[in-house]
Structures are given as structure tokens and as C-alpha cells.
């Protein structure tokens, strides 16, 4: 019944009733829980179905009431209107978009209605985007109590130049593509979401391997990895089945959150690579195909790195070993396995001549140590040499 409050967008010009009230026997919450009844009211508003006398009355009266600040509405009407708008935007976006397209195709009335409903100061709405010059407006959206808030729904309030905005899926630095009515801002000491992303270096042409590991860990922590790796697929929608439609919509919401996490962790210069990707998995596979090539050229490059890598006498042992094993790990990801004895020998002969005695001692054993054990022994040898060199220097200074 009160669904027609959504006609903040309508252009119907009618004389207002002296006062509009919701009868005591009407419960807005019950209507919102009844998908069939809700759909009937939407069809009434869109002239796609029969209307009750009450529906016809509301269809004419509510739009103008809202455009005039709902001066003829009692408190119950105002509260009911807010609940309906919140419910449709969050739970029934297709219905909301259809109402927008029908009653406000040029967005001439959307701003006034939304401003009244959510009390946005200094805000304009365009193409479902909140352009906002006043932080209080964004905070007004975020502090809405109409829907329950869970930690997984937390979003942040970000500053982009002189603009403030709420952010769920970010397409640029001055617009919010989705009006978020049921979320709260993350507290300054929040350890989830944006703070975690802040600790991850954004993806560029040089850091894909480390970025991938950290991004996967973050997605797992946020219960979103199954959407990205394809384990959780979009449920099939059965026409007329409310539960299947709700499950599909929930999947889209969760997948969008995973996709936005990935996008926010990509350097702006690389965003062009994922243009046109619809789901989080499409984004992930596109990045993998670009930055983690598994072709012959990539394999040849890594194998040459292993065989030709040499440490300078003044080089850093730990850095040298990290580079060596980084190439090994990348080859293993491409299913290129190298015999561990061969790896141990390659690592030994990548060391400078000053390690000749150490090399001979290792080769004289009955069995070569594994590459991981050899890594530890090389570092221990390097540390022992540094200690001996330091002591010798101190003795010379004392003399």
C-alpha cells in the first residue's frame, strides 16, 4: 500500500487531500515481508495491474506530498515512506529501477524526493549517484537505522579532493554508484576492509605474485574468496520462485563486494586491463592472464634467471637467495618441477668465489642437502663471516 511512496519520482499533478494518514490496520513491515503483495502494489503504481481504491488514492496523492515536503503526511506516512524506499533499493533494485525509469526518466524530481526522505543537505542525485559536497549528507545515509548492520556490510567514508562520499563500488572519485542506506562508516581503528586494503601495495606491472598472495588472504578473511575462485556460483533463478530470486540477488551483492575489494587494490594505471569484466572471478582471471603468463617465453626467462644468476662479492646473501627461490616458486606454479639436487647445485654455484671452501664442504658429503636446508646453511655461513669480520676489525682497532 505505502509502496506508492516511491513516487517521489512521479510527475502527476493533482490536488492534495487535506491530510493523508495510514489506517491503523495497515502494517508497513508486514507489506514489505510479503513479496506477492509488494509486487501487486508496484504493478498498480506502474499501471501494470489492478489497483484497489486505496492504491488509486495513494498513487495520486503521495508524489505531490513528497515533492512539497510531505506537508500533508503524518509521521506514520513519513516513516513508512522511508522504509519502503530503503527496502526497494536494498532488496528489490529491479523494481526501484523500473519505477525510476517510468516516473522520472530525466531525473527532474529525484533529488527533491530523496532529499526529503533522507534529509540530504547540499546533495544532488544523478543516475543513482550521490554527488555530495557536505559530509553530513553522507553520514546521514550511513547512520540510517532502517536496516540491520553486520560487520560484512561495513563501508567507509572517503575523501576525494573536496568531496565526501560513501563508497561501496567506486567508479570514480566523485560519485557513488549505489545509494547505501543500511551501512555504517568504519571506525578509525577498524582492522577490516579499507585498513586491510591500505596495507596491500596496489597491483602494478612488477608485483603481481606478492599482490596475489595478499589479495587472496584478504578475500578469504572477508569470506569472499569462494566467489572469486568460482566455488560459489550464481544460483539459478526460477521464474516466480521468490527464494531463488532472493538467493541470486544476494549472490550478486556478495560478488560485487569481492569485485570492489579487488578493484580498490589495483593501481589506477592498471584499471584499464579489467574494463568490461562483470564478476569478481572475471576480474581475477583477466589479471592472472595478463600478469601471470605461463607461456614458453615466461618459462625460458625464469629458467635463465636460475642458471645465470650470480651473486657479487659485495652482494646481500638474503636478497640473492630470495630472488633465486622466487623464480623457483613461479616455475612450480607453472608446473615446472626441477630436481632438488640440481637446484642445490645451481644455488651453490650462484655464490661468489669467496664461498669456494663452503661449496667444497657441501659437495664432499654423501648426500646433498635439500634446497631449503641449503638456504639456511648459506645464511648461517654468511652471518658467521660477518661476525668474524667484525671481531677482526675490532681487534685491529684495539691494536
N, C-alpha and C positions, 0 to 999 in steps of 0.2 A: 504494500500500500504506500508506505512513505518512500518507496523506491523512486517515485517520481521527483523526489527532492533532487535527484541527479540533474534535473533540467535547469541547472544553473546555466546551461548552455542554450536553452530554448529561446526562440525569438517571438513566441506567441504574445500578442498584445491583448490583454483582457482587463476588465475591471476587477479589482480585488474584492474579495469578500471582506466584510468588516473585521472578521477575525478568523484565523484558521487554527483549529485545535485537532489533536489526535484523540479520538474517542478512548475512553478508559479501557475498553475491552480489546484494544489493539496493542500488541506487544511487538515492538520493532525487532528485538532479539529473536523472537520466535520466527518472524518472517525471514530473517537472514539465515536461519538454520534450515529453512525449507527451500531447497533448490527449485522444486517444481513451482511453488508459489512465487518465488523470486523471479523466475523466468516468465511467468504469466504477467507480472507487473511490468517487466521490461518490454514484453511484446505489446502491452497496452500503450506504453509510452511511445513506442516506435510505430504505432498503428499497424502492428502485425497480428493482432489478436483482439478478441472481445475485451471490453472494459466494463467493469462494474460502475454503477453510478458514483461510488466513492472515487474510483480511479479516474473517471472523467473530470470530476471536480478538482482533484489534485493536479491533474495534467494541465489544467488551465491556470490554476491559482499559484502553485508553488514557484514556477520560474520567475514570475514578476515579483513575488515576495522576496525571493533571494536577491534579485537584482536591485531591490530597494532596501537592502539590509535586513530583509525578512521582518519588517516592522509590524506586520500583521501576524507574525508567528509567536506562539507562546514558547516557553522554554523547552517543552517536550518536543515540539516540532524542530527546533534548532538542534537539539541533541540528537534526535532521530536522523536528521539530515546528515550530520557529521558521520554517524555510524554507518549509514548506507554508503556514503562516498568512500569511506575508508575500506569498507568491506569489498566493494566492487573493484577498486584499484588494486587491492592486495590479493583478493581471491578470485575475482571474475574479470580479469583485464579485457577479455574479448567483448564482454557486454559493455564495459566502460568505453572502449574504443568505438563501438558501434553507436553509442549514444552521442559521443563527441562528433563523429562524422555526420550524424543526422542533424543535430541541432546547432552545431557551431563549426561548420566546415572552414570558416575563415578566422576562427578564434577571436571573435569580436566580444564575446561575453564571458569567456572562460576566466579571465583574470578577476573580474569583479566577483563572480560566484565563489571562486576558490579563496580569494582574499577574505570574503565574509566568513566562509566556512572554517578556515584555519587561522584567521587573524594574521595574515602575512602583511607586515608593514613594508612599504617600498619594494614590493616584489611584482614581477610580471611573469606570466606563464606563456610559453610558446612551444608548440609541438611537444607537449608533455615534458618540457624542460623548465625548471625553475631558475630564472635569471634574477639574482638577488644581490642587492647592494647593502643589505642590513643583516648582520649576523643574527639579530634577534629573530628574523624570519625563519632562517634555517633551524635555529634552536627550537622555534615553535613547532616545527614539523617533528623534530626528533623527540621532543618531550611529550608528544601525544600519548594519552593513556588509553586510547580506544582499543588497542590490541595488546596481547601479552608479549613481553620481550624475552627472548632467550639469548644466551651468550653467542650462539652461532649467527644471530641476526644483527650483532653489533656492527655499526658503521662508524666512520669518523667524520669530524668536521674539519675540512681542509681549507687553507687559504691559498688562493691563486691570484697573485698580484693584489688588487684592491677588492677582489670579490670573495665572498664567502660562499661555500656551497656544501650541501650534503652530497655524499658520494656513495653510490653502490656500484654502478657500472659507469666508468668515466670514458667519455669520448673526446673531450677537450677540456680546456682549463677554465671554462666559464659557464658550463651547463651541466645540469643533472638530467639524465635521460629518463629517470624514473622518479616520480614523487614518492618519497619514502615516508609513510605515516606511522609505522609501527616499530621504529627503531630508536635507539638512544645513542648519544655520542660516547665513544670510548673514553674512559677517564685517562688523565695524563700518565698515570703509572701502569696503564693496561699492558699486559705482556702478550696479548694476542693480536692478530690482524695486522694493522698498519705497522706496529712496532717490530713485529717479526719480519715484515717485508723490508723495513728500514735496515735490518741487519744483513740482508741479502744484497750483494752487489748486482746491479741490474745487468741483464744479459747484453753482451756485446759480441763482437766477432772473435774475441780471444778467450772467453771464459766459460764456454758452454758446458764443459764437463763438470766443473765445480758448481756452476749455477744449477745444473740439472739435479745434482745430488741434494743441494739445499732446498730447491723448489719442491722436489718430491717429498722431502721430510716435512716441509711446511704444509703441503696438501694432505699428507697423512694425519698430521696433528689436527687439522681442521676438518677431518672426516670427509675430504673431498677427492682423495686420490682414486677411489673406485670409479668416479665419473670420468677422470682423465685417462685412466688405463683401460677403460672400456668394460670393466667388470660389472658396473651398474648401467644397464641400458635403459633407454626410454621406454616406459610401459606402453603397450598398445592401447589405443583408445577405442572403446566400444561405444558406438553411437547410442545415446540415450542412457548410458551407464554413468551415473554421477561419480561413483567411486573411481572408475578408470580415468575419467576426465580429471578428477582432482589429483590422482597419482601422477598423471602426465604433467600437469601444471606444477606440481611440487618438484618433479624431476627437472623441469626447465629452470625453476628458481635456483635449485641447488647447483645445477650445471653452470648457470650464469655467474654464480658466486665463485666457483672454481676458475672459470674463464677470466673473471676480473682479477683474481689473485695473480694469475699468470701474466696478464697484460700489464698490471702495475709493477711487475718485476722485470720488465723489458725496457731497455734503453730506448728513448723516443726515436733515435735514429734507425732502430731496427723494426719499428712497428709496421712499416710498410710490408714486411715479409708475411704478415698474417692477415693482411687485408682480405676480407671476404670469408674468413673462417667463421662458421656458425656456432660450433660447440667447443667446449674445453679440449676435448680429445682431438678435434681437427687442428686446433692451435698447437697442441703438443706434438702431434705427428708432423706438422708442417715445419716446426722448429727443428725437430730431430732430423728431418730430411735435408734441411739446409746446413745445419751446423755439425751434424754427426755423420758425415759421409762414410759409407762402407765400401766404396769402390776400390779398384786396384790401385789407383793413384794414391789414395789415402793410406792404404796398407804399405805401399812401397816407401812413402815418406816416413812412416813410423819405423819401419824396419831399418831404413838408412840411418835414422836418428839413433837407434840402438847400436848399430855396428860402427858408426863413425863418431859417436860422442866421446870426447876426450876431456878430461879434467886438467886444467892448468895447475902448475905447481902452487900458485897463489890462490887457487880457487877454493870455494866453500864446499866441503865434503857433503854436508847435508843437502845443499841445493842441488849438487850434481846427482846424488842418489835419488832425490825426489823426481828430477826430470827423467831419469832412467826408468824408474818404476811407473811413472805416469804414462810413458809410452807403452810399457808392458800391459798396463791396465786397459788402455784404449784398444790395443790389439786383441786382448781377451774379449772385450765387448763385441768385437767383430768376428769372434770365434776363430781367432788365430792363436793357436797354442804353440809355445816354444818349449823345447825340452829344458827342464830345470838345470841340468848340468851345463848345458850350453849357455843358459842365462848367467849362471855363476861365473863361467869363464869370460863371457863378454863383459860382465861387471868388473872382474879383476883387471882385465886388460884395458879398461877405460880409465884406470887410475894413473897418475903421473909416475915417472921413473923413481921418485923417492919412495914409492911403495914396493920396490922390487923385492926386498927381503921378505916383506909381508906376503907378497904374491907367491914366492917360492915356498914359504912355510905352509901356505894353504894347499898348494899343489902337491906337496910331499905327503899329504895324508892319504890314508887308504880310500876314503870317500870324500867327495866334495860336499861342503855344507850346502843346504838349500839356499836359494837366493835371499829369503827373509833372514835366515841366520847370518848369512854373509853380510847383509846390510848392517846388522847390529855390530858385528866384529869390526867392520871398516870404521864405523863411527867411534867405537871404543879405541881403536888404534889411533885415529885422528885426535881424539881427546887426550890420549896418553902422550902423544907427541907434543901437543900444545902445552901440557903441564910440564913436561921435561924441558921444553924450550924456555918456558917462563922461569923455572928454577935456575937453569943455567945462566939466564940473563941476570937474575938477582945475585947469583954468586959472583959474576963478573963485576957487577956494580959495587959489591962489598969489597972486592979486592982493590 
